[in-house]
Amino acid sequence: MTISISRGPAWIEPNYLIQFACIVSSSSFTEAARETGVSKSTLSRMVTMLEEYVGMPLLERTTRRVNATDAGHTLYNQCLEVYAAWLAARETIGTIKREAVDGSTGQTTK
């Protein structure tokens, strides 16, 4: 499978997915802003962009909480899978890197 990544109409910043997952898991823009270091207004704009991209609401907002819609829960679960895959890839790459380093000199073998 070949993946072509370009900043065309289908482009979504990968961090948006992590930020969205933080919002859903905390049920709060305020808490997600604290966790991610991104302002509430920026997170709100990001969610609006995601909602425009998928063509339906992802969150139900009240004055005190946010709750994921059915579509939001679907995206949230996929975000968790993507994040888990990233962590697994990073761990595997770290193992490859450690195995490629010659223990006595610290030099890579390739």
N, CA, C and O atoms as a Tinker XYZ file with bonds, in Angstrom:
   440  protein
     1  N      0.844000   -1.172000    0.000000    73     2
     2  CA     0.000000    0.000000    0.000000    64     1     3
     3  C      0.891000    1.237000    0.000000    63     2     4     5
     4  O      1.850000    1.319000    0.767000    81     3
     5  N      0.574000    2.177000   -0.846000    73     3     6
     6  CA     1.304000    3.428000   -0.920000    64     5     7
     7  C      0.425000    4.538000   -0.361000    63     6     8     9
     8  O     -0.749000    4.654000   -0.713000    81     7
     9  N      0.998000    5.337000    0.499000    73     7    10
    10  CA     0.272000    6.461000    1.068000    64     9    11
    11  C      0.943000    7.737000    0.587000    63    10    12    13
    12  O      2.147000    7.929000    0.757000    81    11
    13  N      0.151000    8.592000   -0.009000    73    11    14
    14  CA     0.664000    9.881000   -0.441000    64    13    15
    15  C      0.170000   10.934000    0.539000    63    14    16    17
    16  O     -1.033000   11.166000    0.657000    81    15
    17  N      1.090000   11.563000    1.232000    73    15    18
    18  CA     0.720000   12.578000    2.215000    64    17    19
    19  C      0.989000   13.951000    1.622000    63    18    20    21
    20  O      2.126000   14.296000    1.302000    81    19
    21  N     -0.054000   14.708000    1.484000    73    19    22
    22  CA     0.078000   16.082000    1.013000    64    21    23
    23  C     -0.874000   16.946000    1.822000    63    22    24    25
    24  O     -1.802000   16.445000    2.456000    81    23
    25  N     -0.641000   18.199000    1.794000    73    23    26
    26  CA    -1.502000   19.113000    2.555000    64    25    27
    27  C     -2.678000   19.573000    1.707000    63    26    28    29
    28  O     -2.950000   20.768000    1.585000    81    27
    29  N     -3.358000   18.617000    1.132000    73    27    30
    30  CA    -4.546000   18.902000    0.341000    64    29    31
    31  C     -5.778000   18.893000    1.220000    63    30    32    33
    32  O     -5.670000   18.993000    2.442000    81    31
    33  N     -6.958000   18.774000    0.608000    73    31    34
    34  CA    -8.214000   18.829000    1.353000    64    33    35
    35  C     -8.362000   17.729000    2.402000    63    34    36    37
    36  O     -9.096000   17.910000    3.374000    81    35
    37  N     -7.691000   16.608000    2.231000    73    35    38
    38  CA    -7.825000   15.503000    3.173000    64    37    39
    39  C     -6.807000   15.572000    4.300000    63    38    40    41
    40  O     -6.797000   14.687000    5.156000    81    39
    41  N     -5.957000   16.582000    4.335000    73    39    42
    42  CA    -4.889000   16.661000    5.329000    64    41    43
    43  C     -5.441000   17.051000    6.690000    63    42    44    45
    44  O     -6.168000   18.036000    6.820000    81    43
    45  N     -5.090000   16.274000    7.694000    73    43    46
    46  CA    -5.405000   16.590000    9.085000    64    45    47
    47  C     -4.087000   16.517000    9.850000    63    46    48    49
    48  O     -3.354000   15.536000    9.731000    81    47
    49  N     -3.790000   17.531000   10.619000    73    47    50
    50  CA    -2.582000   17.516000   11.433000    64    49    51
    51  C     -2.668000   16.351000   12.422000    63    50    52    53
    52  O     -3.677000   16.217000   13.114000    81    51
    53  N     -1.644000   15.515000   12.503000    73    51    54
    54  CA    -1.685000   14.382000   13.437000    64    53    55
    55  C     -1.956000   14.791000   14.890000    63    54    56    57
    56  O     -2.628000   14.064000   15.623000    81    55
    57  N     -1.439000   15.945000   15.305000    73    55    58
    58  CA    -1.679000   16.400000   16.680000    64    57    59
    59  C     -3.163000   16.644000   16.954000    63    58    60    61
    60  O     -3.603000   16.528000   18.098000    81    59
    61  N     -3.929000   16.976000   15.936000    73    59    62
    62  CA    -5.364000   17.188000   16.123000    64    61    63
    63  C     -6.023000   15.939000   16.706000    63    62    64    65
    64  O     -6.930000   16.032000   17.533000    81    63
    65  N     -5.558000   14.779000   16.269000    73    63    66
    66  CA    -6.163000   13.538000   16.737000    64    65    67
    67  C     -5.863000   13.315000   18.216000    63    66    68    69
    68  O     -6.734000   12.884000   18.973000    81    67
    69  N     -4.640000   13.605000   18.623000    73    67    70
    70  CA    -4.282000   13.474000   20.043000    64    69    71
    71  C     -5.048000   14.500000   20.874000    63    70    72    73
    72  O     -5.549000   14.181000   21.952000    81    71
    73  N     -5.136000   15.723000   20.374000    73    71    74
    74  CA    -5.857000   16.766000   21.093000    64    73    75
    75  C     -7.342000   16.425000   21.201000    63    74    76    77
    76  O     -7.958000   16.634000   22.246000    81    75
    77  N     -7.908000   15.902000   20.123000    73    75    78
    78  CA    -9.315000   15.495000   20.160000    64    77    79
    79  C     -9.513000   14.401000   21.209000    63    78    80    81
    80  O    -10.467000   14.452000   21.984000    81    79
    81  N     -8.625000   13.419000   21.237000    73    79    82
    82  CA    -8.720000   12.342000   22.217000    64    81    83
    83  C     -8.636000   12.887000   23.640000    63    82    84    85
    84  O     -9.339000   12.399000   24.525000    81    83
    85  N     -7.792000   13.889000   23.875000    73    83    86
    86  CA    -7.686000   14.515000   25.202000    64    85    87
    87  C     -8.995000   15.187000   25.599000    63    86    88    89
    88  O     -9.421000   15.094000   26.750000    81    87
    89  N     -9.628000   15.858000   24.650000    73    87    90
    90  CA   -10.901000   16.522000   24.928000    64    89    91
    91  C    -11.947000   15.484000   25.318000    63    90    92    93
    92  O    -12.655000   15.652000   26.310000    81    91
    93  N    -12.042000   14.420000   24.542000    73    91    94
    94  CA   -13.050000   13.391000   24.807000    64    93    95
    95  C    -12.771000   12.692000   26.136000    63    94    96    97
    96  O    -13.688000   12.488000   26.931000    81    95
    97  N    -11.513000   12.324000   26.383000    73    95    98
    98  CA   -11.205000   11.584000   27.614000    64    97    99
    99  C    -11.419000   12.420000   28.866000    63    98   100   101
   100  O    -11.744000   11.878000   29.922000    81    99
   101  N    -11.241000   13.721000   28.763000    73    99   102
   102  CA   -11.420000   14.586000   29.933000    64   101   103
   103  C    -12.811000   15.215000   29.993000    63   102   104   105
   104  O    -13.198000   15.760000   31.026000    81   103
   105  N    -13.564000   15.143000   28.895000    73   103   106
   106  CA   -14.885000   15.774000   28.790000    64   105   107
   107  C    -14.824000   17.272000   29.065000    63   106   108   109
   108  O    -15.785000   17.869000   29.549000    81   107
   109  N    -13.669000   17.871000   28.745000    73   107   110
   110  CA   -13.475000   19.274000   29.086000    64   109   111
   111  C    -12.432000   19.916000   28.179000    63   110   112   113
   112  O    -11.333000   19.392000   28.001000    81   111
   113  N    -12.800000   21.057000   27.611000    73   111   114
   114  CA   -11.822000   21.823000   26.843000    64   113   115
   115  C    -10.752000   22.389000   27.776000    63   114   116   117
   116  O     -9.577000   22.447000   27.413000    81   115
   117  N    -11.157000   22.802000   28.970000    73   115   118
   118  CA   -10.216000   23.390000   29.922000    64   117   119
   119  C     -9.155000   22.379000   30.320000    63   118   120   121
   120  O     -7.962000   22.684000   30.293000    81   119
   121  N     -9.581000   21.179000   30.688000    73   119   122
   122  CA    -8.632000   20.143000   31.093000    64   121   123
   123  C     -7.748000   19.725000   29.915000    63   122   124   125
   124  O     -6.545000   19.527000   30.087000    81   123
   125  N     -8.328000   19.591000   28.731000    73   123   126
   126  CA    -7.549000   19.221000   27.547000    64   125   127
   127  C     -6.528000   20.308000   27.221000    63   126   128   129
   128  O     -5.412000   20.004000   26.801000    81   127
   129  N     -6.901000   21.566000   27.412000    73   127   130
   130  CA    -5.968000   22.667000   27.170000    64   129   131
   131  C     -4.784000   22.564000   28.128000    63   130   132   133
   132  O     -3.638000   22.767000   27.728000    81   131
   133  N     -5.063000   22.248000   29.394000    73   131   134
   134  CA    -3.989000   22.073000   30.369000    64   133   135
   135  C     -3.075000   20.911000   29.976000    63   134   136   137
   136  O     -1.850000   21.021000   30.032000    81   135
   137  N     -3.688000   19.805000   29.580000    73   135   138
   138  CA    -2.910000   18.605000   29.220000    64   137   139
   139  C     -2.044000   18.804000   27.992000    63   138   140   141
   140  O     -0.906000   18.339000   27.944000    81   139
   141  N     -2.586000   19.496000   26.998000    73   139   142
   142  CA    -1.885000   19.607000   25.714000    64   141   143
   143  C     -1.054000   20.873000   25.579000    63   142   144   145
   144  O     -0.184000   20.954000   24.712000    81   143
   145  N     -1.313000   21.860000   26.428000    73   143   146
   146  CA    -0.616000   23.130000   26.308000    64   145   147
   147  C     -1.125000   23.976000   25.152000    63   146   148   149
   148  O     -0.435000   24.881000   24.683000    81   147
   149  N     -2.330000   23.679000   24.698000    73   147   150
   150  CA    -2.971000   24.403000   23.597000    64   149   151
   151  C     -4.163000   25.152000   24.174000    63   150   152   153
   152  O     -4.874000   24.613000   25.023000    81   151
   153  N     -4.395000   26.384000   23.730000    73   151   154
   154  CA    -5.486000   27.184000   24.286000    64   153   155
   155  C     -6.849000   26.558000   23.973000    63   154   156   157
   156  O     -7.007000   25.824000   22.998000    81   155
   157  N     -7.829000   26.871000   24.832000    73   155   158
   158  CA    -9.189000   26.367000   24.622000    64   157   159
   159  C     -9.743000   26.818000   23.279000    63   158   160   161
   160  O    -10.404000   26.044000   22.587000    81   159
   161  N     -9.476000   28.066000   22.907000    73   159   162
   162  CA   -10.011000   28.571000   21.638000    64   161   163
   163  C     -9.392000   27.839000   20.452000    63   162   164   165
   164  O    -10.075000   27.571000   19.464000    81   163
   165  N     -8.108000   27.514000   20.543000    73   163   166
   166  CA    -7.458000   26.760000   19.475000    64   165   167
   167  C     -8.024000   25.349000   19.397000    63   166   168   169
   168  O     -8.259000   24.836000   18.303000    81   167
   169  N     -8.246000   24.717000   20.549000    73   167   170
   170  CA    -8.856000   23.387000   20.555000    64   169   171
   171  C    -10.262000   23.429000   19.961000    63   170   172   173
   172  O    -10.646000   22.538000   19.204000    81   171
   173  N    -11.017000   24.452000   20.298000    73   171   174
   174  CA   -12.368000   24.590000   19.761000    64   173   175
   175  C    -12.351000   24.729000   18.241000    63   174   176   177
   176  O    -13.149000   24.102000   17.544000    81   175
   177  N    -11.434000   25.555000   17.733000    73   175   178
   178  CA   -11.301000   25.708000   16.270000    64   177   179
   179  C    -10.896000   24.396000   15.615000    63   178   180   181
   180  O    -11.378000   24.062000   14.532000    81   179
   181  N    -10.010000   23.653000   16.274000    73   179   182
   182  CA    -9.564000   22.369000   15.745000    64   181   183
   183  C    -10.731000   21.393000   15.651000    63   182   184   185
   184  O    -10.875000   20.689000   14.652000    81   183
   185  N    -11.561000   21.351000   16.686000    73   183   186
   186  CA   -12.725000   20.458000   16.656000    64   185   187
   187  C    -13.670000   20.879000   15.545000    63   186   188   189
   188  O    -14.206000   20.029000   14.835000    81   187
   189  N    -13.879000   22.170000   15.384000    73   187   190
   190  CA   -14.735000   22.666000   14.299000    64   189   191
   191  C    -14.186000   22.225000   12.945000    63   190   192   193
   192  O    -14.950000   21.818000   12.069000    81   191
   193  N    -12.879000   22.302000   12.771000    73   191   194
   194  CA   -12.271000   21.861000   11.519000    64   193   195
   195  C    -12.496000   20.365000   11.301000    63   194   196   197
   196  O    -12.835000   19.939000   10.197000    81   195
   197  N    -12.308000   19.572000   12.354000    73   195   198
   198  CA   -12.544000   18.131000   12.236000    64   197   199
   199  C    -14.005000   17.849000   11.893000    63   198   200   201
   200  O    -14.302000   16.995000   11.058000    81   199
   201  N    -14.912000   18.577000   12.545000    73   199   202
   202  CA   -16.342000   18.379000   12.275000    64   201   203
   203  C    -16.691000   18.762000   10.838000    63   202   204   205
   204  O    -17.487000   18.088000   10.184000    81   203
   205  N    -16.095000   19.836000   10.357000    73   203   206
   206  CA   -16.323000   20.222000    8.963000    64   205   207
   207  C    -15.768000   19.162000    8.020000    63   206   208   209
   208  O    -16.371000   18.857000    6.991000    81   207
   209  N    -14.623000   18.608000    8.376000    73   207   210
   210  CA   -13.990000   17.598000    7.537000    64   209   211
   211  C    -14.858000   16.337000    7.439000    63   210   212   213
   212  O    -15.059000   15.802000    6.349000    81   211
   213  N    -15.373000   15.864000    8.585000    73   211   214
   214  CA   -16.186000   14.636000    8.557000    64   213   215
   215  C    -17.637000   14.907000    8.210000    63   214   216   217
   216  O    -18.375000   13.983000    7.867000    81   215
   217  N    -18.056000   16.163000    8.293000    73   215   218
   218  CA   -19.409000   16.524000    7.884000    64   217   219
   219  C    -20.487000   16.250000    8.917000    63   218   220   221
   220  O    -21.666000   16.149000    8.577000    81   219
   221  N    -20.092000   16.131000   10.168000    73   219   222
   222  CA   -21.087000   15.954000   11.232000    64   221   223
   223  C    -20.480000   16.296000   12.585000    63   222   224   225
   224  O    -19.259000   16.313000   12.737000    81   223
   225  N    -21.340000   16.568000   13.570000    73   223   226
   226  CA   -20.820000   16.917000   14.899000    64   225   227
   227  C    -20.073000   15.746000   15.535000    63   226   228   229
   228  O    -20.481000   14.590000   15.422000    81   227
   229  N    -18.981000   16.072000   16.197000    73   227   230
   230  CA   -18.205000   15.080000   16.927000    64   229   231
   231  C    -18.396000   15.213000   18.436000    63   230   232   233
   232  O    -18.214000   14.255000   19.188000    81   231
   233  N    -18.766000   16.416000   18.862000    73   231   234
   234  CA   -18.962000   16.689000   20.285000    64   233   235
   235  C    -20.285000   17.397000   20.514000    63   234   236   237
   236  O    -20.732000   18.201000   19.697000    81   235
   237  N    -20.903000   17.077000   21.651000    73   235   238
   238  CA   -22.044000   17.849000   22.148000    64   237   239
   239  C    -21.479000   18.723000   23.253000    63   238   240   241
   240  O    -20.904000   18.222000   24.220000    81   239
   241  N    -21.643000   20.033000   23.107000    73   239   242
   242  CA   -21.054000   20.964000   24.059000    64   241   243
   243  C    -22.130000   21.540000   24.974000    63   242   244   245
   244  O    -23.206000   21.929000   24.520000    81   243
   245  N    -21.821000   21.589000   26.271000    73   243   246
   246  CA   -22.651000   22.318000   27.229000    64   245   247
   247  C    -21.738000   23.344000   27.883000    63   246   248   249
   248  O    -20.553000   23.427000   27.560000    81   247
   249  N    -22.288000   24.114000   28.790000    73   247   250
   250  CA   -21.459000   25.124000   29.448000    64   249   251
   251  C    -20.436000   24.491000   30.387000    63   250   252   253
   252  O    -19.434000   25.126000   30.716000    81   251
   253  N    -20.664000   23.267000   30.821000    73   251   254
   254  CA   -19.766000   22.639000   31.791000    64   253   255
   255  C    -18.992000   21.434000   31.253000    63   254   256   257
   256  O    -17.908000   21.126000   31.749000    81   255
   257  N    -19.533000   20.757000   30.252000    73   255   258
   258  CA   -18.898000   19.520000   29.789000    64   257   259
   259  C    -19.029000   19.390000   28.281000    63   258   260   261
   260  O    -19.837000   20.066000   27.645000    81   259
   261  N    -18.224000   18.519000   27.738000    73   259   262
   262  CA   -18.392000   18.103000   26.348000    64   261   263
   263  C    -18.528000   16.584000   26.344000    63   262   264   265
   264  O    -17.859000   15.888000   27.108000    81   263
   265  N    -19.384000   16.091000   25.494000    73   263   266
   266  CA   -19.580000   14.660000   25.349000    64   265   267
   267  C    -19.443000   14.307000   23.882000    63   266   268   269
   268  O    -19.884000   15.056000   23.010000    81   267
   269  N    -18.840000   13.183000   23.617000    73   267   270
   270  CA   -18.683000   12.740000   22.238000    64   269   271
   271  C    -20.011000   12.229000   21.694000    63   270   272   273
   272  O    -20.762000   11.543000   22.387000    81   271
   273  N    -20.281000   12.574000   20.448000    73   271   274
   274  CA   -21.415000   11.997000   19.735000    64   273   275
   275  C    -21.011000   10.579000   19.315000    63   274   276   277
   276  O    -19.890000   10.150000   19.584000    81   275
   277  N    -21.916000    9.858000   18.662000    73   275   278
   278  CA   -21.552000    8.533000   18.157000    64   277   279
   279  C    -20.353000    8.633000   17.212000    63   278   280   281
   280  O    -19.422000    7.831000   17.287000    81   279
   281  N    -20.390000    9.627000   16.323000    73   279   282
   282  CA   -19.267000    9.830000   15.407000    64   281   283
   283  C    -18.006000   10.199000   16.184000    63   282   284   285
   284  O    -16.911000    9.758000   15.836000    81   283
   285  N    -18.155000   10.999000   17.226000    73   283   286
   286  CA   -17.023000   11.389000   18.060000    64   285   287
   287  C    -16.402000   10.198000   18.772000    63   286   288   289
   288  O    -15.179000   10.098000   18.872000    81   287
   289  N    -17.251000    9.286000   19.271000    73   287   290
   290  CA   -16.728000    8.080000   19.916000    64   289   291
   291  C    -15.964000    7.219000   18.910000    63   290   292   293
   292  O    -14.924000    6.647000   19.234000    81   291
   293  N    -16.490000    7.134000   17.692000    73   291   294
   294  CA   -15.802000    6.371000   16.652000    64   293   295
   295  C    -14.429000    6.960000   16.376000    63   294   296   297
   296  O    -13.437000    6.233000   16.326000    81   295
   297  N    -14.367000    8.279000   16.195000    73   295   298
   298  CA   -13.082000    8.930000   15.948000    64   297   299
   299  C    -12.152000    8.769000   17.142000    63   298   300   301
   300  O    -10.962000    8.506000   16.968000    81   299
   301  N    -12.678000    8.922000   18.343000    73   299   302
   302  CA   -11.882000    8.773000   19.562000    64   301   303
   303  C    -11.226000    7.393000   19.614000    63   302   304   305
   304  O    -10.027000    7.284000   19.872000    81   303
   305  N    -12.009000    6.343000   19.369000    73   303   306
   306  CA   -11.466000    4.986000   19.403000    64   305   307
   307  C    -10.391000    4.789000   18.341000    63   306   308   309
   308  O     -9.390000    4.116000   18.586000    81   307
   309  N    -10.591000    5.370000   17.171000    73   307   310
   310  CA    -9.577000    5.278000   16.119000    64   309   311
   311  C     -8.324000    6.069000   16.502000    63   310   312   313
   312  O     -7.207000    5.641000   16.213000    81   311
   313  N     -8.507000    7.215000   17.147000    73   311   314
   314  CA    -7.359000    8.010000   17.615000    64   313   315
   315  C     -6.512000    7.193000   18.585000    63   314   316   317
   316  O     -5.283000    7.219000   18.517000    81   315
   317  N     -7.171000    6.469000   19.486000    73   315   318
   318  CA    -6.441000    5.640000   20.446000    64   317   319
   319  C     -5.651000    4.545000   19.737000    63   318   320   321
   320  O     -4.525000    4.236000   20.129000    81   319
   321  N     -6.235000    3.962000   18.699000    73   319   322
   322  CA    -5.530000    2.924000   17.947000    64   321   323
   323  C     -4.323000    3.499000   17.208000    63   322   324   325
   324  O     -3.256000    2.884000   17.184000    81   323
   325  N     -4.490000    4.673000   16.607000    73   323   326
   326  CA    -3.380000    5.310000   15.896000    64   325   327
   327  C     -2.264000    5.652000   16.887000    63   326   328   329
   328  O     -1.087000    5.432000   16.601000    81   327
   329  N     -2.631000    6.183000   18.036000    73   327   330
   330  CA    -1.635000    6.541000   19.037000    64   329   331
   331  C     -0.899000    5.300000   19.536000    63   330   332   333
   332  O      0.322000    5.323000   19.696000    81   331
   333  N     -1.643000    4.208000   19.784000    73   331   334
   334  CA    -1.013000    2.961000   20.228000    64   333   335
   335  C     -0.055000    2.434000   19.156000    63   334   336   337
   336  O      1.024000    1.935000   19.476000    81   335
   337  N     -0.449000    2.543000   17.900000    73   335   338
   338  CA     0.428000    2.103000   16.807000    64   337   339
   339  C      1.695000    2.951000   16.766000    63   338   340   341
   340  O      2.787000    2.427000   16.545000    81   339
   341  N      1.555000    4.252000   16.975000    73   339   342
   342  CA     2.726000    5.141000   17.001000    64   341   343
   343  C      3.670000    4.753000   18.137000    63   342   344   345
   344  O      4.883000    4.685000   17.939000    81   343
   345  N      3.119000    4.498000   19.327000    73   343   346
   346  CA     3.964000    4.117000   20.457000    64   345   347
   347  C      4.671000    2.792000   20.186000    63   346   348   349
   348  O      5.848000    2.637000   20.513000    81   347
   349  N      3.967000    1.848000   19.599000    73   347   350
   350  CA     4.578000    0.554000   19.274000    64   349   351
   351  C      5.689000    0.727000   18.242000    63   350   352   353
   352  O      6.752000    0.119000   18.365000    81   351
   353  N      5.447000    1.552000   17.230000    73   351   354
   354  CA     6.466000    1.802000   16.211000    64   353   355
   355  C      7.689000    2.464000   16.831000    63   354   356   357
   356  O      8.823000    2.091000   16.530000    81   355
   357  N      7.460000    3.434000   17.688000    73   355   358
   358  CA     8.569000    4.131000   18.343000    64   357   359
   359  C      9.395000    3.167000   19.197000    63   358   360   361
   360  O     10.623000    3.251000   19.220000    81   359
   361  N      8.729000    2.264000   19.890000    73   359   362
   362  CA     9.431000    1.274000   20.709000    64   361   363
   363  C     10.245000    0.317000   19.833000    63   362   364   365
   364  O     11.395000    0.007000   20.144000    81   363
   365  N      9.646000   -0.140000   18.746000    73   363   366
   366  CA    10.352000   -1.043000   17.833000    64   365   367
   367  C     11.561000   -0.364000   17.215000    63   366   368   369
   368  O     12.628000   -0.970000   17.107000    81   367
   369  N     11.404000    0.878000   16.814000    73   367   370
   370  CA    12.529000    1.624000   16.243000    64   369   371
   371  C     13.631000    1.808000   17.284000    63   370   372   373
   372  O     14.816000    1.718000   16.961000    81   371
   373  N     13.245000    2.064000   18.520000    73   371   374
   374  CA    14.239000    2.173000   19.594000    64   373   375
   375  C     15.017000    0.884000   19.769000    63   374   376   377
   376  O     16.227000    0.912000   19.991000    81   375
   377  N     14.329000   -0.251000   19.671000    73   375   378
   378  CA    14.995000   -1.548000   19.768000    64   377   379
   379  C     15.963000   -1.747000   18.611000    63   378   380   381
   380  O     17.091000   -2.198000   18.809000    81   379
   381  N     15.527000   -1.414000   17.416000    73   379   382
   382  CA    16.390000   -1.527000   16.234000    64   381   383
   383  C     17.629000   -0.657000   16.405000    63   382   384   385
   384  O     18.746000   -1.071000   16.093000    81   383
   385  N     17.413000    0.542000   16.902000    73   383   386
   386  CA    18.530000    1.474000   17.101000    64   385   387
   387  C     19.517000    0.926000   18.123000    63   386   388   389
   388  O     20.728000    0.974000   17.909000    81   387
   389  N     18.997000    0.401000   19.238000    73   387   390
   390  CA    19.889000   -0.146000   20.268000    64   389   391
   391  C     20.668000   -1.339000   19.734000    63   390   392   393
   392  O     21.849000   -1.500000   20.042000    81   391
   393  N     20.010000   -2.178000   18.932000    73   391   394
   394  CA    20.687000   -3.346000   18.370000    64   393   395
   395  C     21.726000   -2.950000   17.335000    63   394   396   397
   396  O     22.692000   -3.682000   17.116000    81   395
   397  N     21.538000   -1.791000   16.691000    73   395   398
   398  CA    22.474000   -1.348000   15.659000    64   397   399
   399  C     23.714000   -0.677000   16.251000    63   398   400   401
   400  O     24.705000   -0.481000   15.548000    81   399
   401  N     23.667000   -0.329000   17.517000    73   399   402
   402  CA    24.794000    0.348000   18.154000    64   401   403
   403  C     25.779000   -0.696000   18.671000    63   402   404   405
   404  O     25.397000   -1.649000   19.350000    81   403
   405  N     27.041000   -0.499000   18.341000    73   403   406
   406  CA    28.091000   -1.371000   18.852000    64   405   407
   407  C     28.356000   -0.969000   20.293000    63   406   408   409
   408  O     28.734000    0.171000   20.562000    81   407
   409  N     28.160000   -1.896000   21.222000    73   407   410
   410  CA    28.265000   -1.597000   22.647000    64   409   411
   411  C     29.598000   -1.046000   23.092000    63   410   412   413
   412  O     29.625000   -0.263000   24.042000    81   411
   413  N     30.720000   -1.404000   22.462000    73   411   414
   414  CA    32.012000   -0.957000   22.951000    64   413   415
   415  C     32.369000    0.449000   22.492000    63   414   416   417
   416  O     33.068000    1.163000   23.212000    81   415
   417  N     31.914000    0.867000   21.324000    73   415   418
   418  CA    32.328000    2.175000   20.821000    64   417   419
   419  C     31.183000    3.175000   20.762000    63   418   420   421
   420  O     31.407000    4.379000   20.634000    81   419
   421  N     29.945000    2.670000   20.857000    73   419   422
   422  CA    28.821000    3.582000   20.723000    64   421   423
   423  C     28.555000    3.983000   19.293000    63   422   424   425
   424  O     27.714000    4.842000   19.029000    81   423
   425  N     29.274000    3.361000   18.358000    73   423   426
   426  CA    29.105000    3.669000   16.942000    64   425   427
   427  C     28.035000    2.760000   16.344000    63   426   428   429
   428  O     27.910000    1.598000   16.731000    81   427
   429  N     27.273000    3.290000   15.409000    73   427   430
   430  CA    26.305000    2.442000   14.725000    64   429   431
   431  C     27.056000    1.488000   13.815000    63   430   432   433
   432  O     28.144000    1.793000   13.327000    81   431
   433  N     26.453000    0.324000   13.597000    73   431   434
   434  CA    27.116000   -0.684000   12.770000    64   433   435
   435  C     26.831000   -0.491000   11.306000    63   434   436   437
   436  O     27.412000   -1.194000   10.479000    81   435
   437  N     25.974000    0.419000   10.949000    73   435   438
   438  CA    25.659000    0.653000    9.530000    64   437   439
   439  C     25.968000    2.062000    9.139000    63   438   440
   440  O     25.768000    2.440000    7.984000    81   439
